[in-house]
Amino acid sequence: MRAVWLTMKTRNSKGFTLVELLVTMLVAAIVLGVGIPAFSQFVSTNQMAAAVNDFTTAIHMARTEAVKRRANVTICPSANWDSAAPACNNGGTFQNGWIVFVDCTVQPPPLNTCGAPNYTVDAFDTVVSVHGPLPEDIAANFATNPGTPQYVTYSATGFPRQIAVGQPPKTDFQLCDHRGNADIGGGVAAGRWVRIAPTGRPQIYR
């Protein structure tokens, strides 16, 4: 009888009661309910920060290369940015990828005079940098001077050039995701705004 009693006692000391199990499940549900949205917000914010940093880096590069090469340098959307001969996608948007290239209408002579930009990657133009698509959730559009072409061009002086006669340079660039203009805390919006100053320097606004 003693051996049987010990066996039953050992068995009864293991496991959870129904109440303990329900409480554990309730706590887990609360933790997941709070943690998953917070983690999703964290991931979206990091994606947005990376996207706007990549674009502003491209703008800085275009401006620097224009001054260094004493030539026009253009940033334009590109659907085939990863090909051996990437081209501008007139009518496309930067969220699909972009290229930075020296934009001349004639092959530069020794004096580095390349004429006005034609927004086309000619055989004698040099592609300086390429970038792939932004995350699918991020939309990128010009907030001012909308329409096509969505190009940013710098002259040899480092100042933005107008796209064409009567079309001033595009200066305001907006990135948004599924959160829209929602406040993510402290009065800060989820989206980002890049403004290209008259001097050509980009500034990021939240």
Accessible surface in RSA format (square Angstrom, percent):
REM  Atomic radii and reference values for relative SASA: ProtOr
REM  Chains: A
REM  Algorithm: Lee & Richards
REM  Probe-radius: 1.40
REM  Slices: 20
REM RES _ NUM      All-atoms   Total-Side   Main-Chain    Non-polar    All polar
REM                ABS   REL    ABS   REL    ABS   REL    ABS   REL    ABS   REL
RES MET A   1   195.67 101.3 155.83 103.1  39.84  94.8 123.79 105.2  71.88  95.2
RES ARG A   2   194.63  81.7 185.06  94.3   9.57  22.8  71.35  97.5 123.28  74.7
RES ALA A   3    74.21  68.2  65.62 101.3   8.59  19.5  69.75  98.2   4.46  11.8
RES VAL A   4    88.51  58.2  86.07  77.9   2.44   5.9  88.48  76.9   0.04   0.1
RES TRP A   5   144.37  57.9 142.27  68.9   2.11   4.9 115.34  61.5  29.03  47.1
RES LEU A   6    86.65  48.3  85.86  61.4   0.79   2.0  86.11  60.5   0.54   1.5
RES THR A   7    64.02  45.5  58.76  59.6   5.27  12.6  38.32  51.5  25.70  38.9
RES MET A   8   107.27  55.6 105.78  70.0   1.49   3.5  87.06  74.0  20.21  26.8
RES LYS A   9   119.77  58.4 113.64  69.7   6.13  14.6  71.83  64.7  47.93  51.1
RES THR A  10    75.07  53.4  70.54  71.5   4.53  10.8  50.19  67.4  24.88  37.6
RES ARG A  11   173.92  73.0 158.92  81.0  15.00  35.7  55.32  75.6 118.60  71.9
RES ASN A  12   121.57  83.8  89.98  87.0  31.59  76.1  30.06  72.4  91.51  88.4
RES SER A  13    91.10  77.0  49.89  66.6  41.21  94.9  49.14 104.6  41.96  58.8
RES LYS A  14   158.16  77.2 133.94  82.2  24.22  57.7  84.58  76.1  73.58  78.4
RES GLY A  15    71.12  87.7   0.00   N/A  71.12  87.7  34.65  95.1  36.47  81.7
RES PHE A  16   164.49  82.3 129.38  80.1  35.12  91.4 131.33  79.6  33.17  94.9
RES THR A  17    82.22  58.5  74.62  75.7   7.60  18.1  78.60 105.6   3.63   5.5
RES LEU A  18   127.42  71.0 116.25  83.2  11.17  28.1 119.75  84.1   7.67  20.7
RES VAL A  19   104.96  69.1 104.66  94.7   0.30   0.7 104.91  91.2   0.06   0.2
RES GLU A  20    85.97  49.4  81.78  61.9   4.19  10.0  35.04  67.8  50.93  41.6
RES LEU A  21    86.85  48.4  86.07  61.6   0.78   2.0  86.85  61.0   0.00   0.0
RES LEU A  22   100.84  56.2  96.08  68.7   4.76  12.0  96.34  67.7   4.49  12.1
RES VAL A  23    80.80  53.2  79.73  72.2   1.07   2.6  80.75  70.2   0.05   0.1
RES THR A  24    80.76  57.4  76.11  77.2   4.65  11.1  60.35  81.1  20.42  30.9
RES MET A  25   114.47  59.3 106.61  70.6   7.86  18.7  98.44  83.7  16.03  21.2
RES LEU A  26   110.89  61.8 106.29  76.0   4.61  11.6 110.40  77.5   0.49   1.3
RES VAL A  27    82.12  54.0  81.78  74.0   0.34   0.8  82.12  71.4   0.00   0.0
RES ALA A  28    47.02  43.2  40.79  63.0   6.23  14.2  46.84  66.0   0.18   0.5
RES ALA A  29    59.82  55.0  45.80  70.7  14.02  31.9  51.60  72.7   8.22  21.8
RES ILE A  30   102.19  58.2  95.66  71.3   6.53  15.7 101.97  73.4   0.22   0.6
RES VAL A  31    94.59  62.2  89.51  81.0   5.08  12.2  93.50  81.2   1.09   3.0
RES LEU A  32   105.11  58.5 103.64  74.1   1.47   3.7 104.57  73.4   0.54   1.4
RES GLY A  33    47.62  58.7   0.00   N/A  47.62  58.7  35.24  96.7  12.38  27.7
RES VAL A  34   105.60  69.5  98.22  88.9   7.38  17.8 102.70  89.2   2.90   7.9
RES GLY A  35    33.69  41.5   0.00   N/A  33.69  41.5  30.63  84.1   3.06   6.9
RES ILE A  36   109.39  62.3 106.51  79.4   2.88   6.9 108.51  78.1   0.88   2.4
RES PRO A  37    78.17  57.0  67.86  61.9  10.31  37.5  73.64  60.8   4.53  28.1
RES ALA A  38    61.13  56.2  46.80  72.2  14.33  32.6  55.27  77.8   5.86  15.5
RES PHE A  39   134.29  67.2 129.48  80.2   4.81  12.5 133.88  81.2   0.42   1.2
RES SER A  40    55.40  46.8  50.11  66.9   5.29  12.2  26.13  55.7  29.26  41.0
RES GLN A  41    69.55  38.9  65.70  48.0   3.85   9.2  30.77  65.5  38.78  29.4
RES PHE A  42   121.06  60.6 116.09  71.9   4.97  12.9 120.85  73.3   0.21   0.6
RES VAL A  43    56.60  37.2  54.93  49.7   1.67   4.0  56.47  49.1   0.13   0.4
RES SER A  44    11.95  10.1  10.14  13.5   1.81   4.2   1.86   4.0  10.09  14.1
RES THR A  45    30.75  21.9  30.65  31.1   0.10   0.2  28.79  38.7   1.96   3.0
RES ASN A  46    72.99  50.3  67.85  65.6   5.13  12.4  23.47  56.5  49.51  47.9
RES GLN A  47    70.32  39.3  65.75  48.1   4.57  10.9  19.32  41.1  51.00  38.7
RES MET A  48     0.00   0.0   0.00   0.0   0.00   0.0   0.00   0.0   0.00   0.0
RES ALA A  49    34.16  31.4  33.97  52.4   0.19   0.4  34.16  48.1   0.00   0.0
RES ALA A  50    54.03  49.7  47.64  73.5   6.39  14.5  53.46  75.3   0.57   1.5
RES ALA A  51     2.75   2.5   0.04   0.1   2.71   6.2   2.36   3.3   0.39   1.0
RES VAL A  52     3.25   2.1   3.25   2.9   0.00   0.0   3.25   2.8   0.00   0.0
RES ASN A  53    76.57  52.8  75.65  73.1   0.92   2.2  20.62  49.6  55.95  54.1
RES ASP A  54    57.41  40.2  52.36  52.1   5.05  11.9   4.03   9.5  53.39  53.2
RES PHE A  55     0.89   0.4   0.89   0.6   0.00   0.0   0.89   0.5   0.00   0.0
RES THR A  56    11.91   8.5  11.91  12.1   0.00   0.0   4.27   5.7   7.65  11.6
RES THR A  57    77.21  54.9  74.62  75.6   2.59   6.2  52.23  70.2  24.97  37.8
RES ALA A  58     6.99   6.4   4.33   6.7   2.66   6.1   6.85   9.6   0.14   0.4
RES ILE A  59     0.00   0.0   0.00   0.0   0.00   0.0   0.00   0.0   0.00   0.0
RES HIS A  60    84.49  46.2  83.71  58.2   0.78   2.0  52.13  53.7  32.36  37.7
RES MET A  61    65.12  33.7  58.72  38.9   6.40  15.2  64.24  54.6   0.87   1.2
RES ALA A  62     0.00   0.0   0.00   0.0   0.00   0.0   0.00   0.0   0.00   0.0
RES ARG A  63    52.33  22.0  52.33  26.7   0.00   0.0   4.07   5.6  48.26  29.2
RES THR A  64    83.09  59.1  77.75  78.8   5.35  12.7  56.60  76.0  26.50  40.1
RES GLU A  65    19.02  10.9  19.02  14.4   0.00   0.0   0.00   0.0  19.02  15.5
RES ALA A  66     0.00   0.0   0.00   0.0   0.00   0.0   0.00   0.0   0.00   0.0
RES VAL A  67    77.86  51.2  70.88  64.2   6.98  16.8  70.88  61.6   6.98  18.9
RES LYS A  68   137.22  66.9 106.45  65.3  30.77  73.3  77.12  69.4  60.10  64.0
RES ARG A  69    89.04  37.4  74.96  38.2  14.09  33.5  25.34  34.6  63.70  38.6
RES ARG A  70   153.43  64.4 149.18  76.0   4.25  10.1  35.85  49.0 117.58  71.3
RES ALA A  71     8.22   7.6   5.29   8.2   2.94   6.7   8.22  11.6   0.00   0.0
RES ASN A  72     6.16   4.3   5.90   5.7   0.26   0.6   0.06   0.1   6.11   5.9
RES VAL A  73     0.00   0.0   0.00   0.0   0.00   0.0   0.00   0.0   0.00   0.0
RES THR A  74     0.00   0.0   0.00   0.0   0.00   0.0   0.00   0.0   0.00   0.0
RES ILE A  75     0.00   0.0   0.00   0.0   0.00   0.0   0.00   0.0   0.00   0.0
RES CYS A  76     0.00   0.0   0.00   0.0   0.00   0.0   0.00   0.0   0.00   0.0
RES PRO A  77     1.15   0.8   1.15   1.0   0.00   0.0   1.15   0.9   0.00   0.0
RES SER A  78     0.66   0.6   0.00   0.0   0.66   1.5   0.33   0.7   0.33   0.5
RES ALA A  79    74.52  68.5  46.78  72.2  27.74  63.1  48.81  68.7  25.71  68.1
RES ASN A  80    56.23  38.8  54.34  52.5   1.88   4.5  29.48  71.0  26.75  25.9
RES TRP A  81    66.01  26.5  64.26  31.1   1.75   4.1  55.97  29.8  10.04  16.3
RES ASP A  82   105.94  74.2  71.44  71.1  34.50  81.6  21.89  51.5  84.05  83.8
RES SER A  83    48.25  40.8  28.32  37.8  19.93  45.9  37.81  80.5  10.44  14.6
RES ALA A  84   117.16 107.7  68.03 105.0  49.12 111.7  81.29 114.5  35.86  95.0
RES ALA A  85    80.47  74.0  64.33  99.3  16.15  36.7  69.54  97.9  10.93  29.0
RES PRO A  86    10.34   7.5   8.90   8.1   1.44   5.2   8.90   7.3   1.44   9.0
RES ALA A  87    45.52  41.9  44.54  68.7   0.99   2.2  44.54  62.7   0.99   2.6
RES CYS A  88    26.21  19.8   3.17   3.5  23.04  54.2   3.17   8.0  23.04  24.8
RES ASN A  89    49.47  34.1  45.23  43.7   4.24  10.2   6.90  16.6  42.57  41.1
RES ASN A  90   105.18  72.5  79.85  77.2  25.33  61.0  24.73  59.5  80.45  77.8
RES GLY A  91    47.79  58.9   0.00   N/A  47.79  58.9  18.43  50.6  29.36  65.8
RES GLY A  92     8.11  10.0   0.00   N/A   8.11  10.0   7.47  20.5   0.65   1.4
RES THR A  93    29.78  21.2  29.64  30.0   0.14   0.3  27.51  37.0   2.27   3.4
RES PHE A  94     0.00   0.0   0.00   0.0   0.00   0.0   0.00   0.0   0.00   0.0
RES GLN A  95    52.93  29.6  49.63  36.3   3.30   7.8   4.13   8.8  48.80  37.0
RES ASN A  96    73.01  50.4  68.73  66.4   4.28  10.3  13.95  33.6  59.06  57.1
RES GLY A  97     0.00   0.0   0.00   N/A   0.00   0.0   0.00   0.0   0.00   0.0
RES TRP A  98     3.72   1.5   3.72   1.8   0.00   0.0   0.92   0.5   2.80   4.5
RES ILE A  99     0.00   0.0   0.00   0.0   0.00   0.0   0.00   0.0   0.00   0.0
RES VAL A 100     0.18   0.1   0.18   0.2   0.00   0.0   0.18   0.2   0.00   0.0
RES PHE A 101     0.00   0.0   0.00   0.0   0.00   0.0   0.00   0.0   0.00   0.0
RES VAL A 102    12.21   8.0  12.21  11.1   0.00   0.0  12.21  10.6   0.00   0.0
RES ASP A 103     0.00   0.0   0.00   0.0   0.00   0.0   0.00   0.0   0.00   0.0
RES CYS A 104     0.48   0.4   0.48   0.5   0.00   0.0   0.05   0.1   0.43   0.5
RES THR A 105    56.28  40.0  36.72  37.2  19.56  46.6  29.08  39.1  27.21  41.1
RES VAL A 106    82.20  54.1  79.52  72.0   2.68   6.5  82.20  71.4   0.00   0.0
RES GLN A 107   125.95  70.4 112.17  82.0  13.77  32.8  24.12  51.3 101.82  77.2
RES PRO A 108    50.33  36.7  31.49  28.7  18.84  68.5  31.49  26.0  18.84 117.1
RES PRO A 109    59.07  43.0  48.57  44.3  10.49  38.1  56.65  46.8   2.42  15.0
RES PRO A 110   134.31  97.9 101.20  92.3  33.11 120.4 114.58  94.6  19.74 122.7
RES LEU A 111   151.27  84.2 134.32  96.1  16.95  42.6 137.97  96.9  13.30  35.8
RES ASN A 112    67.32  46.4  59.76  57.8   7.56  18.2   1.48   3.6  65.84  63.6
RES THR A 113    87.98  62.6  81.68  82.8   6.30  15.0  64.88  87.1  23.11  34.9
RES CYS A 114     6.40   4.8   3.22   3.6   3.18   7.5   0.10   0.2   6.31   6.8
RES GLY A 115    36.38  44.9   0.00   N/A  36.38  44.9  28.93  79.4   7.44  16.7
RES ALA A 116    54.20  49.8  46.23  71.3   7.98  18.1  47.22  66.5   6.99  18.5
RES PRO A 117    16.13  11.8   3.91   3.6  12.22  44.4   3.91   3.2  12.22  76.0
RES ASN A 118    55.47  38.3  37.82  36.5  17.66  42.5  25.77  62.0  29.70  28.7
RES TYR A 119    32.83  15.3  26.80  15.2   6.03  15.7  25.69  19.3   7.14   8.8
RES THR A 120    70.49  50.1  68.47  69.4   2.02   4.8  46.65  62.7  23.84  36.0
RES VAL A 121    37.32  24.6  14.31  13.0  23.02  55.5  14.31  12.4  23.02  62.4
RES ASP A 122    35.64  25.0  27.20  27.1   8.44  20.0  10.95  25.8  24.69  24.6
RES ALA A 123   113.95 104.8  65.82 101.6  48.13 109.5  79.29 111.7  34.67  91.8
RES PHE A 124    70.06  35.1  43.10  26.7  26.96  70.2  53.18  32.2  16.88  48.3
RES ASP A 125    16.65  11.7   0.44   0.4  16.21  38.3   0.34   0.8  16.30  16.3
RES THR A 126    63.58  45.2  59.99  60.8   3.58   8.5  35.10  47.1  28.48  43.1
RES VAL A 127    49.23  32.4  25.52  23.1  23.71  57.1  25.52  22.2  23.71  64.3
RES VAL A 128    40.40  26.6  10.78   9.8  29.62  71.4  14.49  12.6  25.91  70.3
RES SER A 129    32.61  27.6  24.12  32.2   8.49  19.6  11.67  24.9  20.94  29.3
RES VAL A 130    66.39  43.7  46.38  42.0  20.01  48.2  46.57  40.5  19.82  53.8
RES HIS A 131    46.73  25.5  42.72  29.7   4.01  10.2  40.48  41.7   6.25   7.3
RES GLY A 132    14.41  17.8   0.00   N/A  14.41  17.8   7.92  21.7   6.49  14.5
RES PRO A 133    80.39  58.6  60.54  55.2  19.85  72.2  60.54  50.0  19.85 123.4
RES LEU A 134    11.56   6.4   2.80   2.0   8.77  22.0   3.41   2.4   8.15  21.9
RES PRO A 135    49.66  36.2  35.73  32.6  13.93  50.6  48.14  39.7   1.52   9.4
RES GLU A 136   184.83 106.1 146.08 110.5  38.75  92.3  68.51 132.5 116.32  95.0
RES ASP A 137    59.85  41.9  42.98  42.8  16.87  39.9  30.96  72.9  28.89  28.8
RES ILE A 138     3.80   2.2   1.90   1.4   1.90   4.6   2.33   1.7   1.47   4.0
RES ALA A 139    40.50  37.2  38.97  60.1   1.53   3.5  39.27  55.3   1.23   3.3
RES ALA A 140     0.00   0.0   0.00   0.0   0.00   0.0   0.00   0.0   0.00   0.0
RES ASN A 141    69.38  47.8  69.38  67.0   0.00   0.0  22.46  54.1  46.92  45.3
RES PHE A 142    11.29   5.6   1.09   0.7  10.20  26.5   1.09   0.7  10.20  29.2
RES ALA A 143    40.05  36.8   6.27   9.7  33.78  76.8  14.97  21.1  25.08  66.4
RES THR A 144    49.89  35.5  46.26  46.9   3.63   8.7  49.89  67.0   0.00   0.0
RES ASN A 145    52.95  36.5  39.36  38.0  13.59  32.7  16.24  39.1  36.72  35.5
RES PRO A 146   105.36  76.8  84.04  76.6  21.32  77.5  85.30  70.4  20.06 124.7
RES GLY A 147    42.05  51.9   0.00   N/A  42.05  51.9  35.92  98.6   6.13  13.7
RES THR A 148    76.22  54.2  55.50  56.3  20.72  49.4  24.39  32.8  51.83  78.4
RES PRO A 149    24.53  17.9  24.53  22.4   0.00   0.0  24.53  20.3   0.00   0.0
RES GLN A 150    20.37  11.4  19.24  14.1   1.13   2.7   0.21   0.5  20.16  15.3
RES TYR A 151     8.21   3.8   8.14   4.6   0.07   0.2   3.16   2.4   5.05   6.2
RES VAL A 152     4.03   2.6   2.00   1.8   2.03   4.9   4.03   3.5   0.00   0.0
RES THR A 153     1.29   0.9   0.00   0.0   1.29   3.1   0.00   0.0   1.29   1.9
RES TYR A 154     0.00   0.0   0.00   0.0   0.00   0.0   0.00   0.0   0.00   0.0
RES SER A 155    20.00  16.9  20.00  26.7   0.00   0.0  15.48  33.0   4.52   6.3
RES ALA A 156    39.60  36.4  29.72  45.9   9.88  22.5  29.85  42.0   9.75  25.8
RES THR A 157    96.40  68.6  72.66  73.7  23.74  56.6  75.44 101.3  20.96  31.7
RES GLY A 158     0.64   0.8   0.00   N/A   0.64   0.8   0.64   1.7   0.00   0.0
RES PHE A 159   103.30  51.7 103.29  64.0   0.00   0.0 103.29  62.6   0.00   0.0
RES PRO A 160    25.22  18.4   8.38   7.6  16.84  61.2   8.38   6.9  16.84 104.7
RES ARG A 161    77.77  32.7  72.63  37.0   5.14  12.2  13.58  18.6  64.19  38.9
RES GLN A 162    89.87  50.3  80.56  58.9   9.31  22.2  23.01  49.0  66.85  50.7
RES ILE A 163    11.17   6.4   3.41   2.5   7.76  18.7   3.41   2.5   7.76  21.1
RES ALA A 164    47.22  43.4  37.74  58.2   9.48  21.6  47.22  66.5   0.00   0.0
RES VAL A 165   143.33  94.3 122.17 110.6  21.16  51.0 122.18 106.2  21.15  57.4
RES GLY A 166    68.88  84.9   0.00   N/A  68.88  84.9  40.05 109.9  28.83  64.6
RES GLN A 167    72.75  40.7  71.56  52.3   1.18   2.8  26.67  56.8  46.07  34.9
RES PRO A 168    72.49  52.8  68.97  62.9   3.52  12.8  70.88  58.5   1.61  10.0
RES PRO A 169    35.85  26.1  34.31  31.3   1.55   5.6  34.82  28.7   1.04   6.4
RES LYS A 170     6.78   3.3   4.49   2.8   2.28   5.4   0.20   0.2   6.58   7.0
RES THR A 171    42.37  30.1  42.06  42.6   0.31   0.7  30.92  41.5  11.45  17.3
RES ASP A 172     7.10   5.0   7.10   7.1   0.00   0.0   0.00   0.0   7.10   7.1
RES PHE A 173     1.30   0.6   1.30   0.8   0.00   0.0   1.30   0.8   0.00   0.0
RES GLN A 174    64.66  36.2  63.00  46.0   1.66   4.0   3.49   7.4  61.17  46.4
RES LEU A 175     0.04   0.0   0.04   0.0   0.00   0.0   0.04   0.0   0.00   0.0
RES CYS A 176    41.48  31.4  40.76  45.5   0.72   1.7  16.25  41.2  25.23  27.2
RES ASP A 177    14.37  10.1   1.79   1.8  12.58  29.7   4.41  10.4   9.96   9.9
RES HIS A 178   123.15  67.3  82.82  57.6  40.33 103.2  76.27  78.6  46.88  54.6
RES ARG A 179    33.14  13.9  15.99   8.2  17.15  40.8  22.90  31.3  10.24   6.2
RES GLY A 180    28.15  34.7   0.00   N/A  28.15  34.7  27.81  76.3   0.34   0.8
RES ASN A 181   133.35  92.0 108.05 104.4  25.31  60.9  38.30  92.2  95.05  91.9
RES ALA A 182    47.92  44.1  35.52  54.8  12.40  28.2  46.59  65.6   1.33   3.5
RES ASP A 183    95.38  66.8  64.10  63.8  31.28  74.0  36.83  86.7  58.55  58.4
RES ILE A 184    43.56  24.8  12.95   9.6  30.61  73.8  16.96  12.2  26.60  72.2
RES GLY A 185    44.35  54.7   0.00   N/A  44.35  54.7  35.41  97.2   8.94  20.0
RES GLY A 186    84.20 103.8   0.00   N/A  84.20 103.8  44.73 122.7  39.48  88.4
RES GLY A 187    66.09  81.5   0.00   N/A  66.09  81.5  28.78  79.0  37.32  83.6
RES VAL A 188    41.84  27.5  41.37  37.5   0.48   1.1  41.84  36.4   0.00   0.0
RES ALA A 189    22.66  20.8  19.98  30.8   2.68   6.1  21.06  29.7   1.60   4.2
RES ALA A 190     0.15   0.1   0.00   0.0   0.15   0.3   0.00   0.0   0.15   0.4
RES GLY A 191     9.44  11.6   0.00   N/A   9.44  11.6   8.15  22.4   1.28   2.9
RES ARG A 192    14.54   6.1  10.75   5.5   3.79   9.0   2.37   3.2  12.17   7.4
RES TRP A 193    75.35  30.2  75.31  36.5   0.03   0.1  74.58  39.8   0.76   1.2
RES VAL A 194     0.00   0.0   0.00   0.0   0.00   0.0   0.00   0.0   0.00   0.0
RES ARG A 195   107.77  45.3 107.77  54.9   0.00   0.0  25.62  35.0  82.16  49.8
RES ILE A 196     3.31   1.9   1.04   0.8   2.27   5.5   1.04   0.7   2.27   6.2
RES ALA A 197    20.91  19.2  18.58  28.7   2.33   5.3  20.61  29.0   0.30   0.8
RES PRO A 198   120.12  87.5 103.77  94.6  16.36  59.5 114.23  94.3   5.89  36.6
RES THR A 199    64.52  45.9  64.48  65.4   0.03   0.1  60.67  81.5   3.84   5.8
RES GLY A 200     0.00   0.0   0.00   N/A   0.00   0.0   0.00   0.0   0.00   0.0
RES ARG A 201   137.65  57.8 137.65  70.2   0.00   0.0  36.72  50.2 100.93  61.2
RES PRO A 202    14.69  10.7   0.12   0.1  14.56  52.9   0.12   0.1  14.56  90.5
RES GLN A 203    89.86  50.2  85.06  62.2   4.79  11.4  23.43  49.9  66.42  50.4
RES ILE A 204    74.41  42.3  45.30  33.7  29.11  70.2  45.30  32.6  29.11  79.0
RES TYR A 205   104.27  48.7 100.51  57.2   3.77   9.8  82.06  61.7  22.21  27.4
RES ARG A 206   144.16  60.5  92.93  47.4  51.24 122.0  47.71  65.2  96.45  58.5
END  Absolute sums over single chains surface
CHAIN  1 A    12008.9       9707.8       2301.1       7730.3       4278.6
END  Absolute sums over all chains
TOTAL         12008.9       9707.8       2301.1       7730.3       4278.6
